[in-house]
């Protein structure tokens, strides 16, 4: 069955508009009325995608990404939006989708209020009035962006701290807007870190000492609800380095470090010499002499790593602390390639796996991978049977959906006819109210039924297409002789290595395809 996708979007700027025509509800009603008035969509399965509170100036929106993934998979036949700006406000990006991507994928695109339907263009490029509208949307977004940035720049140049979170050791003044004051409890930790550094301790040694003394991190102090329960939360050298190199602790306020195009695209970061600096902006926590005496300033820049990337990098996790393990390549000092737990090396956590030989690890993973593919292959026949069963279930669900939608449309038409009879004087107000209430109750029940059927259908379709994709990968990789990045990314989610060197692999595919 063909799938019709309704896409709805409302940005924060739109929410502040006095014109309510852009609301999510009004967009939904407008599109549904359009679908109802075009009988050609009667047999389509309808899906809704909604991004509420997202700008249309870029495509980094959760539901638009889900929709585009469905388009790439060939599961969407038609997309309907209220107007072109709901889909995208970027002139170039919108044109690319309308003129290239959607025609290539065979997807029909309709913008109701702009009277645009790609089916009427027959492969021709977008008409001049439509192209002009998309350009206006793009220019409007850039204009709004500049209007938002200008007051922000003025506030920054006046020394107002308009950012969300302050560095450790500071807080926002509750009585004065955009003013920074010292948080004495946190400031003691910052001063302690600088003192340890001035005494010659490295960032690793400082992090270990803070961990051993149970000094809370910034997240532990300010956002304990955000802490992950599957790993040990502790200091690391990156946190310490960030504090020791932050000139905010000298009382300096720097802004203009980066700029971005409308929609947050094309971020450009400027070198420190181009930053705007306001000295004596707030109370410092350390002196210039102490800041310059830290060991961190004596470290040189690290050389860029040009070695070939190990395919298991990023997949290996210590089973003790649940942090990623780091790869140690061959060097003059390191005579064997291995993976190490960075938390054990710095903090000596007993439960961590100290290290594991990467050659041995690759052999274990390769053997288990081929065993996994063999197991998946053994279940190929069962998976095919399951896929056939899922197809039957999907067909029944689609039929139920079609019948329920037809029944709902009949109820809505019946309600309209009842009103016409009442308006013409052929029905009393009591009978009209009774008929209207009955219709509303039945329509509401049908709407809930349709939602439940859609949920079930979406779930079974997701399982069906995932199972089909799994089989394709199994057939493609019948036997693997070498681990490559493509193979690892295709089959492996994560690899856990424990203190006793046992290895546990979390697969992208289920152990047995049959559920």
One Martini backbone bead per residue (centre of mass of N, CA, C, O) as a GRO file, in nm:
protein
  515
    1UNK     BB    1   0.097   0.035   0.020
    2UNK     BB    2   0.061   0.354   0.010
    3UNK     BB    3   0.242   0.634   0.153
    4UNK     BB    4   0.138   0.912   0.353
    5UNK     BB    5   0.303   1.220   0.445
    6UNK     BB    6   0.280   1.424   0.721
    7UNK     BB    7   0.420   1.755   0.764
    8UNK     BB    8   0.508   1.922   1.071
    9UNK     BB    9   0.582   2.274   1.171
   10UNK     BB   10   0.721   2.457   1.465
   11UNK     BB   11   0.857   2.738   1.572
   12UNK     BB   12   0.942   2.964   1.804
   13UNK     BB   13   0.874   3.211   1.628
   14UNK     BB   14   0.584   3.116   1.550
   15UNK     BB   15   0.465   3.112   1.845
   16UNK     BB   16   0.483   3.440   1.862
   17UNK     BB   17   0.267   3.462   1.667
   18UNK     BB   18  -0.051   3.597   1.618
   19UNK     BB   19  -0.075   3.394   1.399
   20UNK     BB   20  -0.251   3.075   1.411
   21UNK     BB   21  -0.204   2.927   1.124
   22UNK     BB   22   0.079   2.768   1.222
   23UNK     BB   23  -0.025   2.560   1.381
   24UNK     BB   24  -0.040   2.231   1.424
   25UNK     BB   25  -0.347   2.196   1.415
   26UNK     BB   26  -0.399   2.359   1.150
   27UNK     BB   27  -0.220   2.187   0.971
   28UNK     BB   28  -0.367   1.920   1.012
   29UNK     BB   29  -0.648   2.009   0.913
   30UNK     BB   30  -0.567   2.106   0.631
   31UNK     BB   31  -0.451   1.834   0.527
   32UNK     BB   32  -0.697   1.654   0.583
   33UNK     BB   33  -0.887   1.811   0.398
   34UNK     BB   34  -0.726   1.761   0.141
   35UNK     BB   35  -0.744   1.453   0.149
   36UNK     BB   36  -1.057   1.432   0.159
   37UNK     BB   37  -1.088   1.597  -0.130
   38UNK     BB   38  -0.899   1.347  -0.235
   39UNK     BB   39  -0.965   1.033  -0.353
   40UNK     BB   40  -0.672   0.924  -0.427
   41UNK     BB   41  -0.611   0.887  -0.093
   42UNK     BB   42  -0.797   0.654   0.021
   43UNK     BB   43  -0.562   0.403   0.011
   44UNK     BB   44  -0.380   0.542   0.199
   45UNK     BB   45  -0.129   0.550   0.421
   46UNK     BB   46  -0.103   0.737   0.723
   47UNK     BB   47   0.158   0.968   0.825
   48UNK     BB   48   0.313   1.139   1.104
   49UNK     BB   49   0.521   1.439   1.113
   50UNK     BB   50   0.671   1.622   1.400
   51UNK     BB   51   0.815   1.962   1.458
   52UNK     BB   52   0.824   2.112   1.770
   53UNK     BB   53   1.045   2.383   1.791
   54UNK     BB   54   1.174   2.405   1.491
   55UNK     BB   55   1.381   2.500   1.259
   56UNK     BB   56   1.385   2.552   0.891
   57UNK     BB   57   1.710   2.615   0.831
   58UNK     BB   58   1.735   2.305   0.897
   59UNK     BB   59   1.763   1.929   0.911
   60UNK     BB   60   1.793   1.916   1.240
   61UNK     BB   61   1.532   1.702   1.271
   62UNK     BB   62   1.385   1.431   1.388
   63UNK     BB   63   1.133   1.383   1.188
   64UNK     BB   64   1.273   1.453   0.918
   65UNK     BB   65   1.476   1.220   0.941
   66UNK     BB   66   1.270   0.992   0.946
   67UNK     BB   67   1.141   1.060   0.675
   68UNK     BB   68   1.403   1.036   0.499
   69UNK     BB   69   1.455   0.739   0.567
   70UNK     BB   70   1.192   0.638   0.435
   71UNK     BB   71   1.257   0.743   0.155
   72UNK     BB   72   1.520   0.580   0.113
   73UNK     BB   73   1.352   0.300   0.159
   74UNK     BB   74   1.073   0.332  -0.014
   75UNK     BB   75   0.801   0.409   0.194
   76UNK     BB   76   0.733   0.676   0.029
   77UNK     BB   77   0.498   0.848  -0.194
   78UNK     BB   78   0.395   1.103  -0.011
   79UNK     BB   79   0.415   1.464   0.055
   80UNK     BB   80   0.257   1.684   0.301
   81UNK     BB   81   0.220   2.040   0.323
   82UNK     BB   82   0.125   2.351   0.384
   83UNK     BB   83   0.417   2.470   0.316
   84UNK     BB   84   0.738   2.514   0.221
   85UNK     BB   85   0.842   2.629   0.505
   86UNK     BB   86   0.787   2.370   0.670
   87UNK     BB   87   1.018   2.203   0.542
   88UNK     BB   88   1.190   2.469   0.431
   89UNK     BB   89   1.404   2.779   0.428
   90UNK     BB   90   1.613   2.674   0.238
   91UNK     BB   91   1.657   2.730  -0.088
   92UNK     BB   92   1.861   2.510  -0.178
   93UNK     BB   93   1.754   2.261  -0.023
   94UNK     BB   94   1.464   2.263  -0.129
   95UNK     BB   95   1.542   2.241  -0.432
   96UNK     BB   96   1.682   1.966  -0.412
   97UNK     BB   97   1.434   1.802  -0.327
   98UNK     BB   98   1.230   1.893  -0.555
   99UNK     BB   99   1.435   1.842  -0.820
  100UNK     BB  100   1.588   1.559  -0.722
  101UNK     BB  101   1.520   1.358  -0.490
  102UNK     BB  102   1.212   1.306  -0.521
  103UNK     BB  103   1.207   1.229  -0.823
  104UNK     BB  104   1.410   0.993  -0.793
  105UNK     BB  105   1.221   0.843  -0.562
  106UNK     BB  106   0.909   0.889  -0.639
  107UNK     BB  107   0.809   1.154  -0.483
  108UNK     BB  108   0.540   1.322  -0.385
  109UNK     BB  109   0.490   1.688  -0.369
  110UNK     BB  110   0.294   1.891  -0.130
  111UNK     BB  111   0.177   2.241  -0.122
  112UNK     BB  112  -0.108   2.374  -0.045
  113UNK     BB  113  -0.083   2.701  -0.024
  114UNK     BB  114   0.114   2.695  -0.295
  115UNK     BB  115   0.000   2.509  -0.522
  116UNK     BB  116   0.186   2.242  -0.499
  117UNK     BB  117   0.247   1.972  -0.748
  118UNK     BB  118   0.461   1.745  -0.882
  119UNK     BB  119   0.252   1.596  -1.074
  120UNK     BB  120   0.222   1.872  -1.260
  121UNK     BB  121   0.537   1.882  -1.378
  122UNK     BB  122   0.677   1.636  -1.512
  123UNK     BB  123   0.999   1.709  -1.434
  124UNK     BB  124   1.000   1.989  -1.399
  125UNK     BB  125   1.076   2.267  -1.284
  126UNK     BB  126   1.027   2.506  -1.080
  127UNK     BB  127   0.843   2.756  -1.060
  128UNK     BB  128   0.900   3.090  -1.027
  129UNK     BB  129   0.703   3.147  -0.786
  130UNK     BB  130   0.809   2.922  -0.604
  131UNK     BB  131   1.107   3.004  -0.602
  132UNK     BB  132   1.053   3.285  -0.484
  133UNK     BB  133   0.938   3.190  -0.216
  134UNK     BB  134   1.187   3.035  -0.113
  135UNK     BB  135   1.367   3.284  -0.112
  136UNK     BB  136   1.200   3.446   0.093
  137UNK     BB  137   1.229   3.247   0.326
  138UNK     BB  138   1.535   3.269   0.344
  139UNK     BB  139   1.551   3.578   0.392
  140UNK     BB  140   1.375   3.581   0.644
  141UNK     BB  141   1.560   3.405   0.822
  142UNK     BB  142   1.808   3.593   0.805
  143UNK     BB  143   1.668   3.838   0.927
  144UNK     BB  144   1.594   3.711   1.198
  145UNK     BB  145   1.880   3.633   1.279
  146UNK     BB  146   1.994   3.926   1.288
  147UNK     BB  147   1.787   4.033   1.500
  148UNK     BB  148   1.890   3.837   1.722
  149UNK     BB  149   2.202   3.904   1.722
  150UNK     BB  150   2.225   4.208   1.785
  151UNK     BB  151   2.139   4.215   2.090
  152UNK     BB  152   2.353   4.008   2.174
  153UNK     BB  153   2.604   4.175   2.102
  154UNK     BB  154   2.537   4.412   2.290
  155UNK     BB  155   2.545   4.252   2.554
  156UNK     BB  156   2.836   4.150   2.530
  157UNK     BB  157   2.975   4.436   2.501
  158UNK     BB  158   2.846   4.506   2.803
  159UNK     BB  159   2.907   4.229   2.982
  160UNK     BB  160   2.691   4.019   2.941
  161UNK     BB  161   2.585   3.706   3.073
  162UNK     BB  162   2.405   3.489   2.830
  163UNK     BB  163   2.466   3.222   2.930
  164UNK     BB  164   2.375   2.936   3.084
  165UNK     BB  165   2.659   2.836   3.197
  166UNK     BB  166   2.892   2.839   3.435
  167UNK     BB  167   3.177   2.809   3.555
  168UNK     BB  168   3.346   2.668   3.779
  169UNK     BB  169   3.291   2.897   4.065
  170UNK     BB  170   3.021   3.002   3.942
  171UNK     BB  171   2.737   3.239   3.927
  172UNK     BB  172   2.429   3.370   3.909
  173UNK     BB  173   2.279   3.651   3.985
  174UNK     BB  174   1.965   3.679   4.141
  175UNK     BB  175   1.946   4.015   4.124
  176UNK     BB  176   2.127   4.022   3.856
  177UNK     BB  177   2.128   4.041   3.528
  178UNK     BB  178   2.398   3.897   3.375
  179UNK     BB  179   2.563   3.821   3.644
  180UNK     BB  180   2.873   3.736   3.795
  181UNK     BB  181   2.953   3.514   4.063
  182UNK     BB  182   3.080   3.366   4.340
  183UNK     BB  183   3.128   3.020   4.427
  184UNK     BB  184   3.280   2.917   4.703
  185UNK     BB  185   3.262   2.608   4.696
  186UNK     BB  186   3.374   2.579   4.401
  187UNK     BB  187   3.627   2.764   4.420
  188UNK     BB  188   3.795   2.576   4.599
  189UNK     BB  189   3.845   2.365   4.376
  190UNK     BB  190   3.988   2.547   4.172
  191UNK     BB  191   4.223   2.637   4.356
  192UNK     BB  192   4.325   2.350   4.409
  193UNK     BB  193   4.402   2.281   4.117
  194UNK     BB  194   4.610   2.510   4.082
  195UNK     BB  195   4.794   2.427   4.316
  196UNK     BB  196   4.868   2.144   4.213
  197UNK     BB  197   4.995   2.244   3.947
  198UNK     BB  198   5.214   2.434   4.075
  199UNK     BB  199   5.345   2.169   4.223
  200UNK     BB  200   5.364   1.957   3.950
  201UNK     BB  201   5.106   1.834   3.868
  202UNK     BB  202   4.931   1.649   3.673
  203UNK     BB  203   4.631   1.593   3.532
  204UNK     BB  204   4.618   1.296   3.617
  205UNK     BB  205   4.695   1.335   3.918
  206UNK     BB  206   4.461   1.526   3.985
  207UNK     BB  207   4.227   1.338   3.909
  208UNK     BB  208   4.301   1.115   4.110
  209UNK     BB  209   4.285   1.287   4.369
  210UNK     BB  210   3.988   1.377   4.339
  211UNK     BB  211   3.876   1.089   4.346
  212UNK     BB  212   3.993   0.996   4.623
  213UNK     BB  213   3.846   1.265   4.767
  214UNK     BB  214   3.551   1.305   4.656
  215UNK     BB  215   3.531   1.523   4.439
  216UNK     BB  216   3.303   1.688   4.283
  217UNK     BB  217   3.169   1.741   3.997
  218UNK     BB  218   2.983   1.940   3.807
  219UNK     BB  219   2.753   1.734   3.763
  220UNK     BB  220   2.724   1.644   4.063
  221UNK     BB  221   2.641   1.932   4.160
  222UNK     BB  222   2.417   2.032   3.927
  223UNK     BB  223   2.341   1.729   3.761
  224UNK     BB  224   2.255   1.440   3.898
  225UNK     BB  225   2.029   1.338   3.692
  226UNK     BB  226   2.257   1.300   3.446
  227UNK     BB  227   2.369   1.055   3.553
  228UNK     BB  228   2.520   0.760   3.494
  229UNK     BB  229   2.459   0.416   3.596
  230UNK     BB  230   2.685   0.250   3.400
  231UNK     BB  231   2.902   0.451   3.537
  232UNK     BB  232   3.176   0.605   3.652
  233UNK     BB  233   3.199   0.912   3.814
  234UNK     BB  234   3.470   1.128   3.711
  235UNK     BB  235   3.764   1.245   3.682
  236UNK     BB  236   3.965   1.405   3.425
  237UNK     BB  237   4.204   1.556   3.231
  238UNK     BB  238   4.006   1.731   3.066
  239UNK     BB  239   3.878   1.885   3.300
  240UNK     BB  240   4.139   2.003   3.413
  241UNK     BB  241   4.238   2.145   3.155
  242UNK     BB  242   3.994   2.337   3.123
  243UNK     BB  243   4.056   2.499   3.381
  244UNK     BB  244   4.371   2.572   3.336
  245UNK     BB  245   4.283   2.730   3.040
  246UNK     BB  246   4.081   2.934   3.180
  247UNK     BB  247   4.054   3.292   3.172
  248UNK     BB  248   3.806   3.338   3.356
  249UNK     BB  249   3.984   3.314   3.630
  250UNK     BB  250   4.103   3.622   3.564
  251UNK     BB  251   3.835   3.802   3.475
  252UNK     BB  252   3.773   3.712   3.185
  253UNK     BB  253   3.575   3.802   2.887
  254UNK     BB  254   3.487   3.593   2.613
  255UNK     BB  255   3.398   3.668   2.271
  256UNK     BB  256   3.372   3.567   1.943
  257UNK     BB  257   3.468   3.257   1.877
  258UNK     BB  258   3.204   3.233   1.694
  259UNK     BB  259   3.015   3.149   1.394
  260UNK     BB  260   2.686   3.139   1.226
  261UNK     BB  261   2.462   3.049   1.030
  262UNK     BB  262   2.166   3.005   0.948
  263UNK     BB  263   2.068   2.734   1.155
  264UNK     BB  264   2.378   2.651   1.246
  265UNK     BB  265   2.562   2.676   1.006
  266UNK     BB  266   2.879   2.714   0.933
  267UNK     BB  267   3.096   2.696   1.154
  268UNK     BB  268   3.314   2.954   1.283
  269UNK     BB  269   3.638   2.956   1.415
  270UNK     BB  270   3.838   3.154   1.613
  271UNK     BB  271   4.113   3.276   1.707
  272UNK     BB  272   4.215   3.416   2.004
  273UNK     BB  273   4.311   3.694   1.866
  274UNK     BB  274   3.987   3.746   1.769
  275UNK     BB  275   3.879   3.794   2.030
  276UNK     BB  276   3.668   3.928   2.269
  277UNK     BB  277   3.791   4.131   2.544
  278UNK     BB  278   3.709   4.151   2.901
  279UNK     BB  279   3.843   4.303   3.154
  280UNK     BB  280   3.740   4.299   3.470
  281UNK     BB  281   3.447   4.154   3.478
  282UNK     BB  282   3.529   3.974   3.730
  283UNK     BB  283   3.605   3.778   3.982
  284UNK     BB  284   3.886   3.632   4.053
  285UNK     BB  285   4.063   3.316   4.147
  286UNK     BB  286   4.335   3.398   4.006
  287UNK     BB  287   4.643   3.474   3.926
  288UNK     BB  288   4.865   3.533   3.682
  289UNK     BB  289   5.102   3.373   3.805
  290UNK     BB  290   4.946   3.109   3.862
  291UNK     BB  291   4.847   3.056   3.576
  292UNK     BB  292   5.152   3.054   3.451
  293UNK     BB  293   5.249   2.802   3.657
  294UNK     BB  294   5.129   2.585   3.513
  295UNK     BB  295   5.188   2.277   3.361
  296UNK     BB  296   5.008   2.304   3.103
  297UNK     BB  297   5.189   2.533   2.954
  298UNK     BB  298   5.437   2.318   2.895
  299UNK     BB  299   5.278   2.186   2.685
  300UNK     BB  300   5.265   2.055   2.388
  301UNK     BB  301   5.168   1.971   2.089
  302UNK     BB  302   5.014   1.729   1.939
  303UNK     BB  303   5.049   1.489   1.721
  304UNK     BB  304   4.927   1.381   1.437
  305UNK     BB  305   4.744   1.103   1.355
  306UNK     BB  306   4.836   0.877   1.067
  307UNK     BB  307   4.724   0.620   1.134
  308UNK     BB  308   4.557   0.345   1.106
  309UNK     BB  309   4.252   0.248   1.194
  310UNK     BB  310   4.116   0.063   1.425
  311UNK     BB  311   3.818  -0.117   1.400
  312UNK     BB  312   3.769  -0.127   1.735
  313UNK     BB  313   3.742   0.158   1.765
  314UNK     BB  314   3.467   0.248   1.980
  315UNK     BB  315   3.375  -0.061   2.085
  316UNK     BB  316   3.546  -0.061   2.341
  317UNK     BB  317   3.466  -0.182   2.679
  318UNK     BB  318   3.480  -0.163   3.007
  319UNK     BB  319   3.334  -0.381   3.242
  320UNK     BB  320   3.382  -0.203   3.503
  321UNK     BB  321   3.338   0.129   3.414
  322UNK     BB  322   3.221   0.184   3.110
  323UNK     BB  323   3.462   0.272   2.943
  324UNK     BB  324   3.655   0.350   2.699
  325UNK     BB  325   3.899   0.204   2.516
  326UNK     BB  326   4.236   0.237   2.431
  327UNK     BB  327   4.468   0.265   2.174
  328UNK     BB  328   4.799   0.102   2.148
  329UNK     BB  329   5.050   0.143   1.957
  330UNK     BB  330   5.335   0.107   1.800
  331UNK     BB  331   5.650   0.168   1.963
  332UNK     BB  332   5.947   0.209   2.115
  333UNK     BB  333   5.797   0.151   2.401
  334UNK     BB  334   5.570  -0.013   2.246
  335UNK     BB  335   5.571  -0.370   2.167
  336UNK     BB  336   5.243  -0.379   2.184
  337UNK     BB  337   4.933  -0.409   2.083
  338UNK     BB  338   4.663  -0.233   2.262
  339UNK     BB  339   4.411  -0.223   2.509
  340UNK     BB  340   4.304   0.037   2.737
  341UNK     BB  341   4.213   0.148   3.050
  342UNK     BB  342   4.192   0.476   3.143
  343UNK     BB  343   4.086   0.452   3.440
  344UNK     BB  344   4.302   0.261   3.553
  345UNK     BB  345   4.558   0.428   3.484
  346UNK     BB  346   4.452   0.680   3.670
  347UNK     BB  347   4.262   0.533   3.926
  348UNK     BB  348   4.272   0.227   4.006
  349UNK     BB  349   4.034   0.041   3.926
  350UNK     BB  350   3.973  -0.283   4.008
  351UNK     BB  351   3.740  -0.372   3.786
  352UNK     BB  352   3.929  -0.327   3.566
  353UNK     BB  353   4.072  -0.357   3.259
  354UNK     BB  354   4.386  -0.305   3.181
  355UNK     BB  355   4.443  -0.516   2.928
  356UNK     BB  356   4.457  -0.607   2.563
  357UNK     BB  357   4.538  -0.786   2.305
  358UNK     BB  358   4.464  -0.710   1.977
  359UNK     BB  359   4.516  -0.981   1.832
  360UNK     BB  360   4.351  -1.162   2.017
  361UNK     BB  361   4.090  -1.002   1.994
  362UNK     BB  362   4.048  -1.034   1.686
  363UNK     BB  363   4.026  -1.343   1.690
  364UNK     BB  364   3.778  -1.360   1.871
  365UNK     BB  365   3.588  -1.183   1.702
  366UNK     BB  366   3.608  -1.339   1.434
  367UNK     BB  367   3.501  -1.608   1.539
  368UNK     BB  368   3.229  -1.501   1.655
  369UNK     BB  369   3.128  -1.380   1.390
  370UNK     BB  370   3.113  -1.645   1.224
  371UNK     BB  371   2.922  -1.785   1.422
  372UNK     BB  372   2.691  -1.580   1.396
  373UNK     BB  373   2.644  -1.613   1.091
  374UNK     BB  374   2.581  -1.915   1.108
  375UNK     BB  375   2.334  -1.885   1.291
  376UNK     BB  376   2.176  -1.699   1.100
  377UNK     BB  377   2.175  -1.899   0.860
  378UNK     BB  378   2.015  -2.132   1.006
  379UNK     BB  379   1.757  -1.911   1.030
  380UNK     BB  380   1.659  -1.836   0.743
  381UNK     BB  381   1.397  -1.998   0.709
  382UNK     BB  382   1.253  -1.882   0.959
  383UNK     BB  383   1.263  -1.587   0.869
  384UNK     BB  384   1.099  -1.620   0.612
  385UNK     BB  385   0.844  -1.714   0.759
  386UNK     BB  386   0.812  -1.459   0.929
  387UNK     BB  387   0.784  -1.258   0.696
  388UNK     BB  388   0.526  -1.381   0.583
  389UNK     BB  389   0.355  -1.340   0.838
  390UNK     BB  390   0.390  -1.031   0.848
  391UNK     BB  391   0.249  -0.972   0.578
  392UNK     BB  392  -0.029  -1.073   0.665
  393UNK     BB  393  -0.065  -0.879   0.905
  394UNK     BB  394  -0.036  -0.615   0.745
  395UNK     BB  395  -0.279  -0.661   0.558
  396UNK     BB  396  -0.492  -0.667   0.785
  397UNK     BB  397  -0.431  -0.388   0.908
  398UNK     BB  398  -0.489  -0.226   0.648
  399UNK     BB  399  -0.782  -0.313   0.623
  400UNK     BB  400  -0.875  -0.201   0.896
  401UNK     BB  401  -0.793   0.087   0.839
  402UNK     BB  402  -0.968   0.136   0.589
  403UNK     BB  403  -1.241   0.078   0.729
  404UNK     BB  404  -1.216   0.288   0.958
  405UNK     BB  405  -1.187   0.538   0.774
  406UNK     BB  406  -1.454   0.505   0.627
  407UNK     BB  407  -1.632   0.520   0.881
  408UNK     BB  408  -1.537   0.801   0.969
  409UNK     BB  409  -1.626   0.953   0.712
  410UNK     BB  410  -1.927   0.883   0.739
  411UNK     BB  411  -1.970   1.026   1.008
  412UNK     BB  412  -1.887   1.309   0.912
  413UNK     BB  413  -2.105   1.327   0.691
  414UNK     BB  414  -2.347   1.279   0.884
  415UNK     BB  415  -2.301   1.535   1.050
  416UNK     BB  416  -2.339   1.734   0.818
  417UNK     BB  417  -2.631   1.646   0.745
  418UNK     BB  418  -2.756   1.712   1.019
  419UNK     BB  419  -2.701   2.013   1.003
  420UNK     BB  420  -2.862   2.069   0.749
  421UNK     BB  421  -3.134   1.982   0.868
  422UNK     BB  422  -3.134   2.181   1.102
  423UNK     BB  423  -3.101   2.445   0.929
  424UNK     BB  424  -3.375   2.365   0.756
  425UNK     BB  425  -3.591   2.237   0.983
  426UNK     BB  426  -3.586   1.894   0.993
  427UNK     BB  427  -3.453   1.937   1.291
  428UNK     BB  428  -3.419   1.923   1.604
  429UNK     BB  429  -3.212   2.019   1.856
  430UNK     BB  430  -3.219   1.751   2.013
  431UNK     BB  431  -3.154   1.558   1.777
  432UNK     BB  432  -2.892   1.698   1.694
  433UNK     BB  433  -2.738   1.660   1.958
  434UNK     BB  434  -2.759   1.355   1.967
  435UNK     BB  435  -2.624   1.300   1.693
  436UNK     BB  436  -2.360   1.454   1.756
  437UNK     BB  437  -2.274   1.288   2.007
  438UNK     BB  438  -2.266   1.012   1.872
  439UNK     BB  439  -2.059   1.090   1.656
  440UNK     BB  440  -1.831   1.178   1.847
  441UNK     BB  441  -1.799   0.910   1.997
  442UNK     BB  442  -1.740   0.731   1.748
  443UNK     BB  443  -1.504   0.899   1.633
  444UNK     BB  444  -1.318   0.874   1.878
  445UNK     BB  445  -1.301   0.563   1.877
  446UNK     BB  446  -1.187   0.544   1.588
  447UNK     BB  447  -0.933   0.713   1.631
  448UNK     BB  448  -0.809   0.521   1.840
  449UNK     BB  449  -0.807   0.274   1.657
  450UNK     BB  450  -0.626   0.395   1.436
  451UNK     BB  451  -0.383   0.450   1.615
  452UNK     BB  452  -0.338   0.155   1.703
  453UNK     BB  453  -0.303   0.041   1.419
  454UNK     BB  454  -0.063   0.217   1.342
  455UNK     BB  455   0.126   0.118   1.563
  456UNK     BB  456   0.126  -0.179   1.481
  457UNK     BB  457   0.219  -0.137   1.190
  458UNK     BB  458   0.486   0.008   1.250
  459UNK     BB  459   0.610  -0.222   1.414
  460UNK     BB  460   0.592  -0.453   1.201
  461UNK     BB  461   0.749  -0.300   0.980
  462UNK     BB  462   1.012  -0.264   1.133
  463UNK     BB  463   1.062  -0.568   1.171
  464UNK     BB  464   1.053  -0.648   0.876
  465UNK     BB  465   1.283  -0.463   0.759
  466UNK     BB  466   1.500  -0.553   0.956
  467UNK     BB  467   1.497  -0.855   0.876
  468UNK     BB  468   1.566  -0.811   0.577
  469UNK     BB  469   1.838  -0.666   0.626
  470UNK     BB  470   1.976  -0.895   0.781
  471UNK     BB  471   1.976  -1.101   0.550
  472UNK     BB  472   2.150  -0.940   0.352
  473UNK     BB  473   2.405  -0.942   0.532
  474UNK     BB  474   2.441  -1.246   0.557
  475UNK     BB  475   2.474  -1.300   0.253
  476UNK     BB  476   2.716  -1.106   0.206
  477UNK     BB  477   2.849  -1.248   0.483
  478UNK     BB  478   2.948  -1.570   0.484
  479UNK     BB  479   3.271  -1.500   0.510
  480UNK     BB  480   3.531  -1.393   0.737
  481UNK     BB  481   3.892  -1.301   0.735
  482UNK     BB  482   3.857  -0.980   0.803
  483UNK     BB  483   3.874  -0.696   0.982
  484UNK     BB  484   3.660  -0.425   0.925
  485UNK     BB  485   3.488  -0.141   0.949
  486UNK     BB  486   3.234  -0.241   0.803
  487UNK     BB  487   3.191  -0.504   0.960
  488UNK     BB  488   3.179  -0.391   1.246
  489UNK     BB  489   2.942  -0.185   1.196
  490UNK     BB  490   2.734  -0.404   1.101
  491UNK     BB  491   2.757  -0.620   1.369
  492UNK     BB  492   2.868  -0.414   1.599
  493UNK     BB  493   2.815  -0.237   1.896
  494UNK     BB  494   2.981  -0.397   2.135
  495UNK     BB  495   3.278  -0.447   2.355
  496UNK     BB  496   3.336  -0.644   2.644
  497UNK     BB  497   3.597  -0.614   2.892
  498UNK     BB  498   3.731  -0.796   3.151
  499UNK     BB  499   3.937  -0.862   3.411
  500UNK     BB  500   3.956  -1.183   3.299
  501UNK     BB  501   3.934  -1.143   2.967
  502UNK     BB  502   3.656  -1.145   2.897
  503UNK     BB  503   3.419  -1.159   2.615
  504UNK     BB  504   3.153  -0.931   2.509
  505UNK     BB  505   2.903  -0.926   2.252
  506UNK     BB  506   2.719  -0.671   2.085
  507UNK     BB  507   2.476  -0.697   1.853
  508UNK     BB  508   2.296  -0.579   1.586
  509UNK     BB  509   2.193  -0.860   1.587
  510UNK     BB  510   2.021  -1.102   1.679
  511UNK     BB  511   2.086  -1.413   1.777
  512UNK     BB  512   1.785  -1.471   1.686
  513UNK     BB  513   1.562  -1.392   1.435
  514UNK     BB  514   1.362  -1.545   1.608
  515UNK     BB  515   1.062  -1.447   1.816
   0.00000   0.00000   0.00000
